[in-house]
Amino acid sequence: MPNEFRIRRGLDADLAAVEEIQQGAPEAAHWQVNEYLQYEFYIAEVTFPKIEVVGFIAWREVTTGEWELLNLAVFPAFRRRGVASVLLMKLLQLQAGSAFLEVRESNQGARAFYALHGFHQVGLRRNYYSSPIENAIVLRFQK
């Protein structure tokens, strides 16, 4: 089966799929999905054998030239196929300046993924996460 997918701006109609993706990704942030509509929000669609949403990314502008990645998640069945990388590259391609994000200190997979894409640790937020309580590593990408 070919890995054919495309990236497009997210729509109201995509929110049910985004909710399902969040539920399948316990390590990702779990927002109220309608909140994504107030930010930059893109989805990845598989185009073969049928069109279906398999991942999403959301970010917001903090100030001129500074962006915060809010969430990035992919259906488990579509991980390790380049979907998350293409979504992240969309953000980095569209925005000039710095991009920031937080990741759980224990999430070694995510930390390695972001390092592969040029993010570097710039800070630590103690007890940032709940359920369970855990520190957040602050990562930054600079264009």
Phi and psi in degrees as a GROMACS rama.xvg file:
@    title "Ramachandran Plot"
@    xaxis  label "Phi"
@    yaxis  label "Psi"
@TYPE xy
-67.6145  150.726  PRO-2
-93.8511  74.743  ASN-3
-100.173  120.193  GLU-4
-149.247  161.781  PHE-5
-133.961  158.242  ARG-6
-111.791  134.384  ILE-7
-147.703  164  ARG-8
-62.2942  140.333  ARG-9
-75.088  151.188  GLY-10
-126.863  164.831  LEU-11
-51.0672  -40.6865  ASP-12
-64.5361  -15.4843  ALA-13
-88.6654  -9.12248  ASP-14
-64.1391  -34.3718  LEU-15
-63.8574  -41.8615  ALA-16
-66.1455  -39.4109  ALA-17
-62.9811  -42.114  VAL-18
-59.8034  -43.4158  GLU-19
-64.5003  -39.7403  GLU-20
-63.5608  -45.6752  ILE-21
-57.6082  -42.9079  GLN-22
-64.6117  -30.3394  GLN-23
-85.9083  1.94971  GLY-24
-130.288  77.6904  ALA-25
-61.3036  -22.7319  PRO-26
-79.9873  -13.9902  GLU-27
-83.8999  161.729  ALA-28
-65.0826  147.846  ALA-29
-119.108  92.8028  HIS-30
-90.4553  163.92  TRP-31
-71.2959  119.975  GLN-32
-61.7297  -29.2421  VAL-33
-65.4938  -18.7998  ASN-34
-65.8561  -26.2409  GLU-35
-63.2466  -24.6088  TYR-36
-66.5249  -20.0593  LEU-37
-88.5462  -1.17912  GLN-38
-121.515  179.497  TYR-39
-73.0538  130.55  GLU-40
-147.84  117.97  PHE-41
-124.118  152.449  TYR-42
-124.484  157.684  ILE-43
-108.574  129.745  ALA-44
-115.347  133.41  GLU-45
-78.4449  138.197  VAL-46
-110.17  0.533908  THR-47
-142.252  133.125  PHE-48
-81.3412  -15.0254  PRO-49
-139.491  163.758  LYS-50
-81.9161  124.169  ILE-51
-151.538  146.729  GLU-52
-75.9038  129.126  VAL-53
-124.667  -7.6299  VAL-54
-166.376  166.467  GLY-55
-154.103  161.363  PHE-56
-141.008  142.753  ILE-57
-136.984  140.579  ALA-58
-148.919  167.248  TRP-59
-140.698  153.54  ARG-60
-82.1098  127.399  GLU-61
-89.1862  -44.8364  VAL-62
-158.877  173.594  THR-63
-54.9476  123.25  THR-64
79.1203  9.82959  GLY-65
-134.959  127.482  GLU-66
-126.791  148.7  TRP-67
-120.529  123.56  GLU-68
-75.9363  119.996  LEU-69
-89.4586  -40.58  LEU-70
-164.211  148.026  ASN-71
-147.515  121.725  LEU-72
-149.768  149.407  ALA-73
-135.003  140.984  VAL-74
-52.4918  137.125  PHE-75
-52.3439  -38.6793  PRO-76
-66.5569  -15.6078  ALA-77
-112.393  9.27513  PHE-78
-73.562  157.595  ARG-79
65.2539  27.4974  ARG-80
-121.297  7.67926  ARG-81
92.2701  0.888253  GLY-82
-63.947  -50.0924  VAL-83
-62.0239  -39.4066  ALA-84
-62.6642  -43.5399  SER-85
-66.549  -39.957  VAL-86
-62.0588  -45.9517  LEU-87
-64.3688  -41.036  LEU-88
-63.4127  -29.8026  MET-89
-61.6608  -47.6647  LYS-90
-58.8742  -50.6498  LEU-91
-66.4591  -28.7098  LEU-92
-74.7694  -39.6864  GLN-93
-77.4117  -28.6526  LEU-94
-112.985  134.275  GLN-95
-92.9604  156.851  ALA-96
97.8968  -139.865  GLY-97
-110.024  142.539  SER-98
-118.588  135.503  ALA-99
-121.472  156.848  PHE-100
-160.44  162.737  LEU-101
-114.704  145.562  GLU-102
-140.365  144.597  VAL-103
-56.8479  139.077  ARG-104
-56.7966  -34.842  GLU-105
-82.1061  -8.82618  SER-106
-84.1994  76.3559  ASN-107
-63.2748  -35.1643  GLN-108
-62.0378  -46.7494  GLY-109
-66.0504  -41.3983  ALA-110
-62.1474  -40.6806  ARG-111
-67.7702  -40.2832  ALA-112
-58.9791  -49.3709  PHE-113
-68.5482  -35.4683  TYR-114
-62.3354  -40.3134  ALA-115
-58.3479  -29.4772  LEU-116
-97.6787  13.1152  HIS-117
93.9054  10.3808  GLY-118
-83.9307  145.598  PHE-119
-129.364  146.466  HIS-120
-68.678  131.069  GLN-121
-127.309  -3.35318  VAL-122
-173.583  176.121  GLY-123
-139.536  131.486  LEU-124
-113.401  109.675  ARG-125
-70.5507  135.502  ARG-126
53.2328  36.2686  ASN-127
-69.9943  -39.4323  TYR-128
-95.9103  153.672  TYR-129
-119.753  165.964  SER-130
54.9432  60.9106  SER-131
-89.2618  164  PRO-132
-65.4993  132.098  ILE-133
-159.159  151.719  GLU-134
-70.8671  154.29  ASN-135
-111.82  136.023  ALA-136
-91.0677  127.555  ILE-137
-93.6544  125.148  VAL-138
-115.264  150.844  LEU-139
-136.707  140.273  ARG-140
-117.772  129.995  PHE-141
-118.61  123.8  GLN-142
